[in-house]
Every structure is written in structure tokens, then in C-alpha cells.
Amino acid sequence: MIAVKLSVQQLIEALSGLSEKEKIRVREALNKDFEIADTELEELLNRKRDFQAGRISSRPWAEIRRNYDRV
């Protein structure tokens, strides 16, 4: 595997130069990274219902990011 560090803007520019077929291949590869199981989807929907009902609260993105940066 090759690792390349690009900014989001650089990545967008690189992708804009691809052919339609290449863009489709990139989209398919990215979509595989975001597939979720039925149990995960159900958990997300439960959390959404709990949030809307006031049983749980939201947190600022900066706080969440700090937690992930520690991992």
C-alpha cells in the first residue's frame, strides 16, 4: 500500500482529472469503506430516536475529535 498525504483540496483536484470510469472506481472503493451492518444501522437509528426524545445529548465535534485523536 502507498500512503500519500494530500489536503482535501489537493485530493479534489486530483480526482477532477480522472476519467468518468476512474471516478466510478474511486466512488465504489470509498463506498465499501462506509458499508454498515444491519445491527450497526439499528444502533444508529436507536441513538437518533434517543437524541430526538431527549434521552441523550450531543457533544461538540472538537470534543469528539480529541477522543479519536488519542486512539
C-alpha positions as CSV (number, residue, x, y, z in Angstrom):
1,M,0.0,0.0,0.0
2,I,1.2,3.5,-0.8
3,A,0.4,6.4,1.6
4,V,0.2,9.9,0.2
5,K,-0.5,12.9,2.3
6,L,-2.8,15.3,0.4
7,S,-5.0,18.1,1.6
8,V,-8.7,17.7,0.8
9,Q,-8.4,20.4,-1.8
10,Q,-5.4,18.6,-3.5
11,L,-7.4,15.4,-3.4
12,I,-10.4,17.0,-5.1
13,E,-8.1,18.5,-7.7
14,A,-6.5,15.1,-8.4
15,L,-9.9,13.4,-8.6
16,S,-11.3,16.1,-11.0
17,G,-8.6,15.0,-13.5
18,L,-9.8,11.4,-13.6
19,S,-11.9,9.9,-16.4
20,E,-15.6,9.0,-15.6
21,K,-14.7,5.3,-15.4
22,E,-11.9,6.1,-12.9
23,K,-14.2,8.3,-10.8
24,I,-16.7,5.4,-10.6
25,R,-14.0,3.1,-9.4
26,V,-12.9,5.5,-6.7
27,R,-16.5,6.0,-5.6
28,E,-17.1,2.3,-5.4
29,A,-13.9,1.9,-3.3
30,L,-15.0,4.6,-1.0
31,N,-18.5,3.3,-0.6
32,K,-17.1,0.0,0.6
33,D,-15.5,1.9,3.5
34,F,-18.9,3.1,4.6
35,E,-20.9,-0.1,4.4
36,I,-22.6,-0.8,7.7
37,A,-24.2,-4.0,9.1
38,D,-27.9,-4.2,9.9
39,T,-27.1,-4.2,13.6
40,E,-25.0,-1.0,13.2
41,L,-27.8,0.7,11.3
42,E,-30.2,-0.3,14.0
43,E,-27.9,1.1,16.7
44,L,-27.7,4.4,14.8
45,L,-31.4,4.6,14.5
46,N,-31.8,3.9,18.2
47,R,-29.4,6.7,19.1
48,K,-31.2,9.1,16.8
49,R,-34.5,8.2,18.5
50,D,-32.9,8.7,21.9
51,F,-31.5,12.0,20.9
52,Q,-34.8,13.3,19.5
53,A,-36.6,12.1,22.6
54,G,-34.1,14.0,24.8
55,R,-32.7,10.8,26.4
56,I,-29.1,11.6,25.2
57,S,-27.4,14.9,24.2
58,S,-25.0,15.9,21.6
59,R,-21.3,16.8,22.0
60,P,-19.2,19.4,20.2
61,W,-17.2,18.0,17.3
62,A,-13.9,19.3,18.9
63,E,-14.5,17.1,21.9
64,I,-15.3,14.0,19.8
65,R,-12.2,14.7,17.7
66,R,-10.0,14.9,20.7
67,N,-11.2,11.5,21.8
68,Y,-10.4,10.0,18.4
69,D,-7.0,11.7,18.2
70,R,-5.9,9.9,21.4
71,V,-6.5,6.5,19.8
